[in-house]
Amino acid sequence: MTYRNMIEGLNIFAKYTKCGLDEDLGGSDHDVIFIASCGLDVSEEDRARLEELGFEESSEFDCWTCYA
């Protein structure tokens, strides 16, 4: 995950979270970063862009994740 992709992705997530850019990350575990709940109503366009950037909606963790 590059800085550029991480920043762009977090800016997309900020549009859908209650606190915007002040939202806390969900945490991390080894090389996985937990970003936001799977329950966010992300548009299809933003969902596709997030996937292009390397973010994925994980059913295992019930949240959006990316790998460091």
N, C-alpha and C positions, 0 to 999 in steps of 0.2 A: 504494500500500500504506500503510495507516494504521498507527500505532504499535500500536493495539489489535489489529488483525488479525495483525501481525507477532508480537507477544508471544503471542497465543493459539496461532498456528501453531507457533512454536518450542517452546512447552510441549507440544504434541501430539508433535512430533518427538522431544522429549527422552524420552518414554516408550519409544521404540523404539531409541535409540542406546546404545552401550556406556557412554558417560560422562555420560548425562543432560544436565543443563543446562551441564555443563562441556565438552561436545562443541564442537569448532571448526566454524565455517561452512566450506563448501567453497571459498569465494572469491566474487569478483564480476567482472563485465566490463561496463563502461559502466552500463547500467541493469538488468542481470540479476544476481540474487543466487543463488548455488548453495548449496543447503541441505543435502541429505543424499542418499545413494546411492539409486537406484531399487530396490535389493535389500532395503530395509527391509520387514518383514512388517507393514505398516500395515493395521489392520482396515478393513473396508468403511465403517463408520460414521465413523472418523477420516479416511479417504480423502475421503469426501463433504464433510466439514466443511472439510478443508484446501482443497479445490477451491472451496468457497463463499467462503473467506477470500482467495482469489487465488493459491494455490499450485498448481503443475501438475507432473506427472511428465513430464519431457522426455526423449524418446528421442534427441534430437539431442545432449544433454549427458550422458545416462545418469545423471540425478539429478533430485531435486525442485528446482524453481526458483520464484522470484517476481520480479516487476518492481517496481523502486523507483518 
